[in-house]
Each structure stands twice: as structure tokens, then as C-alpha cells.
Amino acid sequence: MRCYMSTLTEQEQAKLQLKQQLFFKKIKNDKRWYIENFLYIRDKHSQLIPLELNSAQQIFDEKITECEREGKLKRFIVLKARQMGLSTYTEARIFANTSTNKFVNSLIIAHEDKATQHLFNMSKLFYEELPDAIRPMKKYSNEKALVFENPTNDEIEKKKNPGLRSRITVATAGTAETGRSPTIHNLHISELAFFPDPERSMTALLQSVPDTPESLIVIESTANGVGDYFHRMWMQAVRGENDFIPIFLPWFTDPTYSKPFTTDGERQQFIDEVNMVSEDANGNIIHTDEYLLKEKFGLTYEQLNWRKYTIANKCNGDLDIFHQEYPSTPEEAFIASGRPKFSTTALKKYEKLVKPGVRGYLVEHGRSVKFVEDPKGYVEIWDYPKKGEFYSVGADVAEGLAHGDYSCGLVGDSKFNIVAMWHGHIDPDLFGDELYKLGVFYNYAYLGIENNNHGLTTLKRLQDREYWNIYFQKTYDRITDQITSKMGWNTNVKTKPLMIDKLAEFIRELYLGIYSDLVISECFTYVINDNGTTDAQQGCHDDTVMALGILLQLLLEGKGENYAPEVPDERCGRRRIRNAPEIIDPLFEGEDITHEIAE
């Protein structure tokens, strides 16, 4: 090079030096260009090929580039399907950063030794195939570290040209290397859902990464059921409760997941099968799963043909296995590892019918209530109130903490359709105001509010506002041989199992009109515990499930045009049931409800 440079004029030398400077600047700053021009991988046929980003990798690259452009922290949690290449891209991104910058410390951790070694072999291959002109000096490369530093033992020479002094280290989850670590600038955690003790490992690792725009954390994993550490972290990211950006890429993101037909006749036959319709016992039109997928996600018949082939030949004909390996939605990926209370088959059908409602909030105007559209509103409406329709509201009340459970009110019509939902964090007394407005807006709906704990405050607020159409739980007292009524729904060891069992039946038989993705999501994560009780899986919420269960009980009472509402008896300050028939609901017979509402 020096001999060649000596033959150039000063102007030509200056141009060449500028060109070299621009070249190395591009290497440092344009990671995608660096990856696609200089890094090699082994493909499925064991051939060495350039790493050209596929569709999924390009989407991930754009997300990272967007964060860099906006100066945001690069924190990502990735829920992935099989064979998307996101682990490969993450390794390439970290290698590109570590091999072109000084004093960068990168750590890669996988769930098992075999996976750890596989990821590290990628980095070693990247290094081996680099052109000499851009390959950094390497001090050593063993099974656990790749160190970019001058390998010489001559201290004088090393001081003059130390090299990058950057390194890529790998470790397996649960080993000593995953404990307290020095500062980490790039952290790649692979298959977190399968770590032996993820919470302990993550607590130590996350403290080691500085909160600077230059640092990078990528947590990627396939799902391993609902309620584990990875699932909880994913749900927190989805809800905006941590700084990680959730990335989910469905199977149809990959254009290679498509299978052409051998003949036009075969294609037409498949199209006819996809578009086949039938009717259920109520005369409702039933479409095929393939048709619903096509309509919801805009899939081609070739993609659906690949899906059919893969289910039959790679998933043993088991649709649940396909959903876990090649999910269309996060809920499909997180197939419950426990015992889901509600039929996942039914929930997947409901999931295909989900549609966004109109969001906004309710405002009082004198004695009436109006709806104001606002994309950030707490109220979501699927069907506006109709004149003459009788509506019911099931409400679950939370404490109101910013990061606690949510309060939820679900509105249902006489045809068992959910037509609106109030959902958010709010103080219990203020939730009473919101339910008042919701009830008035929906023709003075019949309100069923859980009276456990904070629900008493909500009920008291409604009572103070003289809202008259409130559910009273009826109790038969065997000692006095009298029926008594207590305001609100009481969830206890007797009423909860019956309420949830009835809800499970109606979900299984598709009797309810559910269009909310949030309701479906919480139903997916509502499970049977080892002792037979039911609750939201650890780290999940069940606010909409409880509200839906209460709503169903109100709808099953058969209130409607013949309903005589419960009104105050001014003589004794208590409420009585006007013209109430002498019928005892077996759900409450013998139940001792002790909660009272202070007048």
C-alpha cells in the first residue's frame, strides 16, 4: 500500500484517504450495510452464503434504527415463531457493533449449552470470513470469548497499537457467568422462557447494562406457556409498564411460508374448501378457520396451503402445536402451560371475530350523558344504545393504584352481546361516577357491581347519586325463613365457582358476543390452580373475566320489559323488591352475605 501511495500525487492521496475514512465511517455507522456486505452464515443446505436480511430481520432492523434516530433506549423483547432468523440477526448486530468500536463489552446468554455454542459459532464464523482490511486484531477465541485486542506480548508494541479491546462473551443460563457482571454494552438473551431461574439471572444482568442510547438489550424467546417470567415481562411491555418494546412477528411475515399448487384444479378445489360455509343450530353462518384467517390477515391461498401442509406433516395434525410453533397472534404463542379454564378452541374462534370499538369518554349534560370520541378514552363502544333495549352492566372494582389491577365495567344487551367496556385505573368512588354515566347512557342499565372490598365504596357512590337500577343479591335465611337482599354481587367460595362454570359453558358454546381483544386475552390466561380454584395466571389480570362473569349472571336473570326495578323503601331506609316473585335463586340459597352499604 505504501509503495502504491508513493506513486500517487498529493491530491490523489488525499482523495484516497478521504474515501477510506468514509468507508470506515460507513462500516461503523451503517450496521445493515456492514451485515449484508461482509457477514456470512451457513444456510439450511450447509452452504456458506452472505447474510441478506429476510422480511422479519428487516422489520427488527428498522425498529432498532428508529430508536437510534430518535435517541431512545434500545430495549426489545421479541416473541418469535420458528425459523425467523431473529437470533441470527441479533448476533450479527452485536458482532457489527463490537468488532468496529473500542471498549465494547457484549454478552450472549442462551438457555442451554448447545444453543450457547451455536450462537457463539455464528460470531466466530462472522470473524473468520471478514475481509483482511476490516478484520480487527484478535487476542484469542475460545469456547466462551472472542476478544478483539492486539495478541502481542510486547508491551511497547501493545501500547502503541492495543487494538479495539472489545469482546464478545457467551454463557449458559444458570452458570456463574450469568451472575454479577461488569458493564455490558450489548446483551442478547436467547430463549428466556426456558431459563432455569430467569428472575434471578435477569435481576443481575439488567443492572449491568447502562441506560445509554448506545447500549442494546435484546430478549428473544419462543413461548413456553402462560404466566412464566418471560410471559409476565412480555405482558408488561405490551401494557407499557416497562421500557422494553414488544415485537411479535407472525408466521406469515416470512414470504417463504407459502406453498404453490401443482395444478389450477387443485387450487380451485382448495379455494372452494376455504370458502365453504355452514350454519349452526341458531342459523348463524359459520366460516372455515382458513377463511377467517384470510379475511383478518389478508393471507393468500398459497400461504393457507402451506399452513395446511405444515399442520399435517410437521405438527402431527395438531392445530395447537402449529399455533405454538407458528403463531398468528401472541395469544396463540402463549398456549397455557397450566390448565386453562375456558375452551381455547372457542377462544381462538372468538379471537378471529375481534374488532376495534370506538374509544372515548362519557360526559354528563344535565340529566343526560353524551359520548365524546377520544382514542385515549377509557370507554370502548361496539354498539351504541338502542331505544327500547334493556342493558346490563357487570363491574369489577379495583383499588385504583397506577400499577395495580384495573377496574372494569362490561355492558351487555339482551342478546348476550358485549356492546361497551369501561377499563382503566381509577379510585373506587370515582369509578362509581363512571358507572353512573355508563348506566345512564345505556338506558339506565341494570348495574351489577362486586361488593367485595373496594366495591362497597363504588356502590355507596351510586347510592348517593340515587342510581336506582342496581343488582341486589338475594339470600335465603334458614333461621328466620326470610329472603333478604344485599346491594351488589358478592364473590365468595360458593358464588365464584358457579359463576365461572356458567361463564365457561357460555364461552365454550359461543353463546356470548365478545369482540374485545382484551377480554379474550384475559380469558386465555385464566387457569385452574392445583387446588381446583380458578384465577388469572401469575402476572396476568382477570378484571374483564370477573366483570363478564357478573354480567352473565345479570343477563341470565332475564330482566327486560317485565322487570320491576328494586327501589328504596322510604319507611325503613332499606331497599325492597317491588312485585318480586317468590323465587329463590339456588346460587345464593343458604349463603350468608354480611356486607352492608352504609346509608
Buried (B, 14 or more C-beta within 10 A) or exposed (E): EEEEEEEEEEEEBEEBEEEEEEEEEEBEEBBBEBBBBBBBBEEEEEEEEEBEBBBBBBBBBEBBBEBBEEEEBBBBBBBBBEBBBBBBBBBBBBBBBBBBBEEBBBBBBBBBBEBBBBBBBBBBBBBEBBEEEBBBBBBEBEEBBBBBBBEBEEEEEBEEEEBBBBBBBBBBBBBEBBEEBEEBBBBBBBBBBBBEEBEBBBEEBBEBBEEEEEBBBBBBBBBBBBBBBBBBBBBBBBEEEBEBBBBBBBBBBBEEBBBEBEEEEEBEEBBEEBEEEEEEEEEEEEBBBBBBBBEBEEBEBBBBBBBBEBBEEEBEEEBEBBBBBBBBBBBBBBBBBBEBBBBBEBBBBBBBEBEEBBBBBBEEEEEEBEBEEEEEBBBBBBBEBEEEBBBBBBBBBBBBEEEEBBBBBBBBBBEBBBBBBBBBBBBBBBBBBBBBBBBBBBBBBBBBBBBBEBBBBBBBBBBEEEBBBBBBBBBBEEEEEEBBBBBBBBBEEBBBEBBBEBBBEBBEEBBBBBBBBBBBBBBBBBBBEEEEEBBBBBBBBBBBBBBBBBBBBBBBBEBEEEEEEBEBEEEEEBBEBEEEEEEEBEBBEEBEBEBEBEE
